[in-house]
Amino acid sequence: MTSMISHAQALQALRPGADAPMRADGLAVNDLLERFHPDYGAKARVSLRIGANAGAPCHPALAGLLESNALIDDLDLAGAEPLATDVLVIGGGGAGAAAAVTAAMRGARVIIATKLRIGDSNTVMAEGGIQAAVGADDSLQRHYEDTLRGGHNEGDRALIAQMVSDAPEVIRWLIDLGMAFDLAEDKALGSTLLRKKAGGTTASRILCHRDFTGLEMMRVLREAVELQRGIEQLNRCPAVELLSHDDGSCAGAILYDLERRSFVLVRARAVVLATGGSGRLHLQGFPTSNHYGATADGLVLAYRLGARMCDLDSFQYHPTGVAHPRHLAGGLISESARSAGAHLLNGLGERFVDELKPRDVVAAAILRECAEGRGIARDGQTGVFLDARALVAADPDILETRLVSLGHLAAKCGLDPRQEPFLVYPTLHYQNGGVMIDGDGATSVPGLLCAGEVSGGIHGRNRLMGNALLDIISFGRRAGTRAAESLGQRQAGRGGINHVHRWRRALAQAELPADVRAPLLYPSYGNFHLRRTAAA
Amino acid sequence: MSETVHLTIDGREIAADPTVSILQAYAQSGAELTANVGCMGQGVCGSCRCMVRKDGERQVSTLLACETRVEPGMQVSFIDYFLPAHVHHYDLKDLHDSWGMLDQIRAVFPEAEHCRHCSGCDRACPKGLPVQSGVAFSVAGDIAAAAAVFDQCVMCNLCTLACPENIRPNHLGLFVRRSVAALTLRPIDLMRRLREVASGEMSVNVTLPRVETATAAPRLAAPAQDR
């Protein structure tokens, strides 16, 4: 067990008022990541044995799900209620909502199927903001290069270029839908947008609505979906398998209706998979900032149908998850706090990293402090301090204006940010990789599109703050447009699960177990078992 | 660890650690959790709505289960979501004339003028927003004040459930806020950048930075042989 500095001792070490000194023994960035970031260690990857990415690296927990058996059989299809539509959107977060609204506006009949409820997603929990290069001192090129560099040059250059070029129009689209953004000056016309700094960026580029930008975005998008003609919502209907044509293209999906406890078979000309990420897998034992529904379902479904993936061994650990109190562990403290000037301090009262480095670097630096005995222990929880005291002292209104969520969180943690720093520890936050897509969200499987966190290739091996909210709207709209274009192209044939039969043969040939079944649909603590409840 | 707390959630007798939220206690009890759950503690998704009666109190309050700590003797019932029978339909595109805003509010939300000031919405709001005043501001046309009231609304719909006049206050508030943004938010820096992008004056050169000058990525450990 690594030694830690007690919370009381660490508080003693805080210097009142004065600027904290910076440790001088910083490692080179690559050394720091290789030694302390969870993605780079020996437990971080295995080789996939079957499927489109056979031989490619994948996180072991995710590999177990990708190389699993289907939840359903032909028998389940026989009793399923049949539905047909032009576009089936799976997932009710920002990407799914943007795709559904866009497709419906173009005249497509849309069904949006959600596991929980429209809007229940990581989108609503996003706090910091959305990147768009609108400043006079900024450019699309800088946004592009920052994104590429932040992802260690592993991102797809064409996808990044398209996304950053979309960004100004994305903001306009959101404003036209009724989303508010903070302004730099309080005047009706001629004002500029308030722009915040993000870790790893060369210009202030984060646009926001206070520090609950995702809530503002999602409540507007949810209302837009609910009021849009041509969209039917199927809430509490998780997708349990995709449907395929004999040529291997996507024909729709099989949903499980939790209210009726029965299967629904939705045939569609195009399917947009917008199921989000996988934080609730709690990889390597980390807590997560993610929504309850983030269980990698979309990756499992797409992989079984043959979709190619990338960077399945790359995840984002957000530097500042709550570490204490324990019942809030993993909850997010927005990068907005560091963007506004909050400092990270170890148990000796020292700063140890430039707080506005990219997230993987800052997270690795925190893990290093804890591993080398400079972490802080409190009631069995460990972490470092996030100190906003000077920030609040300099701007006493900030907790009511720009950092509203931070103020609420402090109250829940039972601390006064004017007096005492937060105890923070990295929290599993984002799935950097995912299903490979082209600029329209099309995957290697005809008829199957992806948008949002389920897709990969944009953020390389590390995402910058504010690029997720941009990603979901940029690619959500494009996928919705492309899906609506497939109107009338292919006859929606009946569709079946021959791909599942092929998959089972591949499982058997690779001597993989047939009793591991996925998608998970809910985390283990959701106590959900499809068969038990379906039979009951 | 500290002593155990006993409470009742949806009819189940549950023993829980006193530091956890109602939602965590429910999940830890082994109950199936496939609804009324979302952000699990951040308090922004509005999914885990519940009625809570504290031990020895007659008053029932509506709260979010992820933000409320368990207490001994609490009685809790989750409030399931249903798609509402009555929805106020509007298309923001019809709102191009901001002179017509007052009439638009009346046309889309005619019930708002019928508010009987029962304060049911105020009591229902788990965020403590002064919802009823937001309704009054909307009717009076004090758009900025109405927008401010609903700024932190998480759209849990508890005020909608509570309103005897079917006003759907949170949706009225969102309508007002969306109208303000769609009709008045015209940031000049965004407008300039949109023009530069549309004209081709600004674009991205994907050949930069050159691959050879890019910094080397950190090295990954080899895949593990066993799982």
Chai-1 contact restraints between the chains, C-beta under 6 A:
chainA,res_idxA,chainB,res_idxB,connection_type,confidence,min_distance_angstrom,max_distance_angstrom,comment,restraint_id
A,N30,B,P218,contact,1.0,0.0,6.0,A-B,restraint_1
A,L33,B,P218,contact,1.0,0.0,6.0,A-B,restraint_2
A,E34,B,P218,contact,1.0,0.0,6.0,A-B,restraint_3
A,E34,B,R219,contact,1.0,0.0,6.0,A-B,restraint_4
A,Y40,B,L220,contact,1.0,0.0,6.0,A-B,restraint_5
A,G41,B,A221,contact,1.0,0.0,6.0,A-B,restraint_6
A,A42,B,A221,contact,1.0,0.0,6.0,A-B,restraint_7
A,R45,B,P223,contact,1.0,0.0,6.0,A-B,restraint_8
A,V46,B,P223,contact,1.0,0.0,6.0,A-B,restraint_9
A,V46,B,A224,contact,1.0,0.0,6.0,A-B,restraint_10
A,V46,B,R227,contact,1.0,0.0,6.0,A-B,restraint_11
A,S47,B,P223,contact,1.0,0.0,6.0,A-B,restraint_12
A,P57,B,P223,contact,1.0,0.0,6.0,A-B,restraint_13
A,P60,B,R227,contact,1.0,0.0,6.0,A-B,restraint_14
A,R117,B,Y81,contact,1.0,0.0,6.0,A-B,restraint_15
A,D120,B,G38,contact,1.0,0.0,6.0,A-B,restraint_16
A,D120,B,C45,contact,1.0,0.0,6.0,A-B,restraint_17
A,D120,B,S47,contact,1.0,0.0,6.0,A-B,restraint_18
A,V124,B,V44,contact,1.0,0.0,6.0,A-B,restraint_19
A,V124,B,C45,contact,1.0,0.0,6.0,A-B,restraint_20
A,M125,B,C39,contact,1.0,0.0,6.0,A-B,restraint_21
A,M125,B,Q42,contact,1.0,0.0,6.0,A-B,restraint_22
A,M125,B,V44,contact,1.0,0.0,6.0,A-B,restraint_23
A,V134,B,D189,contact,1.0,0.0,6.0,A-B,restraint_24
A,V134,B,L190,contact,1.0,0.0,6.0,A-B,restraint_25
A,V134,B,R193,contact,1.0,0.0,6.0,A-B,restraint_26
A,L140,B,M202,contact,1.0,0.0,6.0,A-B,restraint_27
A,L140,B,V204,contact,1.0,0.0,6.0,A-B,restraint_28
A,Q141,B,V204,contact,1.0,0.0,6.0,A-B,restraint_29
A,Y144,B,V204,contact,1.0,0.0,6.0,A-B,restraint_30
A,H152,B,A217,contact,1.0,0.0,6.0,A-B,restraint_31
A,N153,B,A214,contact,1.0,0.0,6.0,A-B,restraint_32
A,R157,B,V206,contact,1.0,0.0,6.0,A-B,restraint_33
A,A161,B,V204,contact,1.0,0.0,6.0,A-B,restraint_34
A,A161,B,V206,contact,1.0,0.0,6.0,A-B,restraint_35
A,S165,B,V204,contact,1.0,0.0,6.0,A-B,restraint_36
A,P168,B,R193,contact,1.0,0.0,6.0,A-B,restraint_37
A,P168,B,L194,contact,1.0,0.0,6.0,A-B,restraint_38
A,P168,B,V197,contact,1.0,0.0,6.0,A-B,restraint_39
A,I171,B,L190,contact,1.0,0.0,6.0,A-B,restraint_40
A,I175,B,A181,contact,1.0,0.0,6.0,A-B,restraint_41
A,I175,B,L185,contact,1.0,0.0,6.0,A-B,restraint_42
A,D176,B,A182,contact,1.0,0.0,6.0,A-B,restraint_43
A,G178,B,L92,contact,1.0,0.0,6.0,A-B,restraint_44
A,G178,B,R178,contact,1.0,0.0,6.0,A-B,restraint_45
A,G178,B,A181,contact,1.0,0.0,6.0,A-B,restraint_46
A,G178,B,A182,contact,1.0,0.0,6.0,A-B,restraint_47
A,M179,B,A181,contact,1.0,0.0,6.0,A-B,restraint_48
A,A180,B,A181,contact,1.0,0.0,6.0,A-B,restraint_49
A,A188,B,T184,contact,1.0,0.0,6.0,A-B,restraint_50
A,L189,B,R186,contact,1.0,0.0,6.0,A-B,restraint_51
A,G190,B,I188,contact,1.0,0.0,6.0,A-B,restraint_52
A,T192,B,P187,contact,1.0,0.0,6.0,A-B,restraint_53
A,T192,B,I188,contact,1.0,0.0,6.0,A-B,restraint_54
A,T192,B,D189,contact,1.0,0.0,6.0,A-B,restraint_55
A,L193,B,P187,contact,1.0,0.0,6.0,A-B,restraint_56
A,L193,B,D189,contact,1.0,0.0,6.0,A-B,restraint_57
A,L215,B,V44,contact,1.0,0.0,6.0,A-B,restraint_58
A,R219,B,M155,contact,1.0,0.0,6.0,A-B,restraint_59
A,E223,B,L174,contact,1.0,0.0,6.0,A-B,restraint_60
A,L227,B,H89,contact,1.0,0.0,6.0,A-B,restraint_61
A,L258,B,T34,contact,1.0,0.0,6.0,A-B,restraint_62
A,H291,B,C39,contact,1.0,0.0,6.0,A-B,restraint_63
A,Y292,B,V37,contact,1.0,0.0,6.0,A-B,restraint_64
A,Y292,B,G38,contact,1.0,0.0,6.0,A-B,restraint_65
A,Y292,B,M40,contact,1.0,0.0,6.0,A-B,restraint_66
A,H327,B,T19,contact,1.0,0.0,6.0,A-B,restraint_67
A,H327,B,V20,contact,1.0,0.0,6.0,A-B,restraint_68
A,L328,B,G41,contact,1.0,0.0,6.0,A-B,restraint_69
A,G331,B,G41,contact,1.0,0.0,6.0,A-B,restraint_70
A,Y522,B,T34,contact,1.0,0.0,6.0,A-B,restraint_71
A,Y525,B,A27,contact,1.0,0.0,6.0,A-B,restraint_72
A,G526,B,L33,contact,1.0,0.0,6.0,A-B,restraint_73
A,N527,B,G30,contact,1.0,0.0,6.0,A-B,restraint_74
A,N527,B,E32,contact,1.0,0.0,6.0,A-B,restraint_75
A,F528,B,E32,contact,1.0,0.0,6.0,A-B,restraint_76
A,F528,B,T34,contact,1.0,0.0,6.0,A-B,restraint_77
